[in-house]
Amino acid sequence: MKRILFNFFPICLCVGILLSSCDPNDTENSLDLQGGSNTGLTGLWLLSNGPSDNASISARESQLSPAHLNLQEDGKLLGHSSRNILGGTFSTTGNAGIELNVTLSTRVADTPYSTWFMQGLDEADQYKLEDSDRRLVLKSTVNKSLEMIFVRANSLAKPVLISADTYNTGSKEEFKVIAVSQIGNLLSITAAYSGGCVTQEPDLVWGKQLGKSLPPLVPVKLVLGKADDCEALLTKTWYFNLENLFKETQYDELLLSIEGLGTGSVRVKKQ
């Protein structure tokens, strides 16, 4: 049976894309763990359902959000609930049972999305792998309406395209980058653009330019490769695998200068 402990602590305000940690007075959902972690569940999982996260995702569209779980081989759990950083452990039992020990290590203003996410993790006690293990479904034996669907991150992300020609050619549609975050070795980019007649599957392109700073400044560009005559205002999130960019630059830490984001750069580290 689950044993839930609640500790209350002050709300922290976070500015910009990266979240700041609060004092170590955490909200904790404590479980008595049994057994070991199931290595079939290990990996980075992106949440693909639930209420809209209005901070980065348009309420008019069904999009994957940056909320995620990273289940590690040693049974540790890392993650993000849209605005709050998670930690803890996980383990599996017989009959597809799963037990989650989740610690909320930061706290910013709760939204319906973040509240739903945390309550879902709190109540989930079963799991199911689907679609050749590309989908992880967490359920509750008590709350039959609960269903949290995660998608394996590597099945969604495209590698960074390394091409000076494509970088110099540029995008066929104008856009504005409104949110960027690193999730493991993936980069999540949310952009607003006009369209609606075609499905954009953009590339994140590096033109092989490398700054002399440490860490080096790397200019990258989101390239929407399809022209679109429609004028609906859309907001979408795409994911890109940074591993080949770390390999090609031969650096484990980079400052990404992302066209369309405005001033400043985004620091990324190899995970």
C-alpha atoms as one frame of an Amber mdcrd trajectory, in Angstrom:
protein
   0.000   0.000   0.000   1.273   3.478  -0.803   2.415   5.717   2.004   2.348
   9.387   0.969   4.184  12.081   2.926   3.566  15.750   2.189   5.966  18.500
   3.249   5.016  22.072   2.396   7.595  24.656   1.395   7.651  28.093  -0.238
   6.993  28.583  -3.921  10.051  29.501  -5.999   9.828  31.759  -9.017  11.861
  30.693 -12.049  12.831  33.026 -14.869  13.647  31.948 -18.402  13.928  28.498
 -19.794  16.044  26.866 -17.067  14.490  26.185 -13.661  16.095  27.159 -10.372
  16.286  24.792  -7.412  14.511  25.567  -4.164  15.583  24.787  -0.650  15.794
  21.034  -0.036  12.383  20.900   1.641  10.719  18.666  -0.914   7.264  17.338
  -1.608   7.716  13.572  -1.437   5.566  10.621  -2.416   7.132   7.790  -0.429
   6.687   4.109  -1.264   7.956   0.862   0.213   9.900  -0.534  -2.744  10.134
  -4.232  -3.542  12.189  -5.991  -6.159  14.543  -4.392  -8.697  14.071  -2.145
 -11.679  12.943  -3.611 -14.992  15.622  -2.843 -17.575  12.973  -3.087 -20.307
  11.584   0.173 -18.955  14.869   2.041 -18.814  15.397   5.036 -21.043  14.006
   8.489 -21.704  10.198   8.716 -22.042   8.249  11.794 -23.190   4.684  12.295
 -22.001   2.266  12.379 -24.935  -1.160  12.952 -23.363  -2.876  14.995 -20.689
  -4.080  18.597 -20.364  -2.348  21.187 -22.517   0.743  22.847 -21.110  -0.136
  26.410 -22.022   3.355  27.685 -21.256   4.798  25.982 -24.324   2.017  24.171
 -26.180  -1.005  25.651 -27.912  -4.278  24.575 -26.306  -5.675  24.082 -29.795
  -3.282  21.287 -30.657  -2.364  17.893 -29.239   1.400  18.018 -28.832   4.075
  16.231 -26.889   5.321  18.430 -24.075   8.719  18.593 -22.360   7.324  16.614
 -19.399   9.290  13.359 -19.201  10.670  10.479 -17.165  14.204   9.125 -17.362
  14.224   5.589 -15.921  17.780   4.422 -15.299  19.267   0.953 -15.063  20.131
   1.324 -11.375  16.469   1.958 -10.554  16.805   5.723 -10.235  14.118   8.008
 -11.640  14.768  11.484 -13.010  12.303  13.707 -14.779  10.441  16.916 -15.289
   6.784  17.744 -14.707   6.687  20.607 -17.205   7.981  23.120 -14.653   9.347
  21.085 -11.763  12.381  18.828 -11.552  11.768  15.281 -10.324  13.937  12.644
  -8.689  13.410   9.300  -7.005  13.375   5.588  -7.742  11.221   3.015  -9.494
  10.801  -0.735  -9.276   8.575  -3.410 -10.760   6.720  -6.325  -9.215   4.823
  -9.295 -10.616   1.730  -8.934 -12.818   3.024  -5.733 -14.441   3.090  -3.874
 -11.142   5.177  -0.725 -10.784   6.105   1.318  -7.715   7.311   4.903  -7.992
   9.109   6.906  -5.322   8.938  10.473  -6.658  10.546  13.555  -5.121   9.667
  17.056  -6.297  12.956  18.949  -5.874  11.791  22.326  -7.208   8.495  24.125
  -6.973   6.987  26.748  -9.255   3.361  27.778  -9.705   1.248  24.672 -10.281
  -0.918  24.411 -13.386  -3.619  21.854 -14.266  -1.018  20.135 -16.442   1.633
  19.830 -13.721  -0.942  18.823 -11.103  -2.358  16.116 -13.383   1.148  14.822
 -14.101   2.118  14.526 -10.429  -1.193  12.972  -9.405  -0.825  10.444 -12.210
   2.603   9.358 -10.982   1.237   9.246  -7.451  -1.581   6.842  -8.345   0.024
   4.669 -11.034   0.662   1.098  -9.907   0.676  -0.786 -13.236   2.555  -0.430
 -16.512   2.252  -1.782 -20.026   4.683  -1.628 -22.955   3.057  -1.249 -26.371
   3.893  -0.674 -30.046   7.057  -2.783 -29.994   8.065  -1.101 -26.726   7.882
   2.416 -28.142   5.033   3.342 -25.780   4.830   3.069 -21.998   1.356   3.258
 -20.450   1.028   3.863 -16.702  -2.330   2.975 -15.121  -4.007   2.734 -11.750
  -5.934  -0.303 -10.519  -8.071   2.022  -8.373  -8.579   5.011 -10.675  -9.676
   3.331 -13.900  -9.728   6.642 -15.794  -6.025   7.225 -15.187  -3.851   6.547
 -18.221  -0.505   8.245 -18.737   1.053   7.555 -22.121   4.792   8.026 -22.665
   6.675   7.644 -25.950  10.286   6.477 -26.104  12.249   9.624 -26.910  14.642
   8.125 -29.435  11.730   7.098 -31.637  10.710  10.753 -32.032  13.939  12.725
 -32.251  15.849  13.521 -35.428  19.633  13.914 -35.327  21.025  17.391 -35.863
  21.615  17.854 -39.599  25.181  18.900 -40.390  25.114  20.754 -43.702  26.525
  24.144 -44.644  24.368  24.233 -47.794  21.091  23.655 -45.919  22.097  26.100
 -43.199  22.806  28.830 -45.760  19.634  28.089 -47.742  17.435  28.654 -44.730
  13.786  27.993 -43.951  10.861  28.238 -46.382   8.573  29.585 -43.653   9.187
  32.250 -41.030   8.885  31.260 -37.371   9.663  32.361 -33.840  11.277  30.032
 -31.307   9.416  30.471 -28.025  10.871  27.703 -25.814  14.000  25.543 -25.739
  15.017  22.914 -23.193  17.442  20.007 -22.945  16.035  16.592 -22.025  18.852
  14.085 -21.690  20.715  14.337 -24.995  17.635  15.692 -26.751  16.825  19.320
 -27.476  13.156  20.293 -27.305  12.269  23.293 -29.489   8.839  24.911 -29.501
   8.183  27.383 -32.320   5.275  29.507 -33.526   4.690  29.879 -37.256   1.916
  30.399 -39.783   0.612  27.517 -41.887  -1.771  24.601 -41.550  -1.940  23.133
 -45.044   1.148  20.934 -44.731   2.814  19.018 -41.887   6.192  20.480 -41.134
   8.995  18.109 -40.146  11.846  20.592 -39.738  15.547  19.950 -39.338  17.845
  21.507 -36.788  20.892  22.388 -38.885  24.493  23.185 -38.022  26.584  24.769
 -40.791  29.919  23.627 -39.300  30.745  27.027 -37.796  32.388  26.833 -34.382
  33.222  29.763 -32.114  36.509  30.068 -30.240  34.955  30.526 -26.824  34.871
  27.839 -24.126  32.434  26.205 -24.328  32.316  27.024 -28.045  29.441  28.989
 -29.546  27.608  26.854 -32.126  25.078  28.605 -34.413  22.178  26.309 -35.323
  19.022  26.971 -37.287  15.560  25.418 -37.362  14.704  24.876 -41.025  11.062
  24.434 -42.041  11.528  22.780 -45.403   7.986  23.062 -46.799   6.245  26.143
 -48.158   2.746  26.648 -46.728   0.138  29.023 -48.164  -2.176  28.795 -45.149
  -2.032  31.460 -42.456  -3.236  29.788 -39.259  -1.016  30.584 -36.275   0.458
  27.285 -35.072   2.641  26.336 -32.135   4.464  23.014 -32.188   7.276  21.214
 -30.411   9.954  19.109 -32.082  12.809  17.039 -30.636  16.375  16.703 -31.903
  19.151  14.330 -30.833  22.328  16.224 -29.941  24.648  13.213 -29.807  26.072
  13.629 -33.314  26.603  17.363 -32.672  28.670  16.597 -29.562  30.626  14.040
 -31.585  31.278  16.296 -34.582  32.333  19.307 -32.505  34.371  17.094 -30.138
  32.993  18.993 -27.149  30.741  17.704 -24.363  29.407  21.189 -23.581  28.199
  23.748 -26.114  26.549  27.152 -26.304  23.846  26.962 -28.948  22.967  30.181
 -30.734  19.517  29.354 -32.116  18.144  31.529 -34.888  14.693  32.851 -34.083
  15.169  32.614 -30.300  16.363  36.184 -29.892  19.396  37.258 -27.915  21.504
  34.923 -25.820  22.448  31.282 -26.167  21.407  27.944 -24.709  23.990  25.881
 -22.822  23.780  22.122 -23.419  25.833  19.321 -21.883  26.349  15.756 -23.004
  24.419  13.392 -20.711
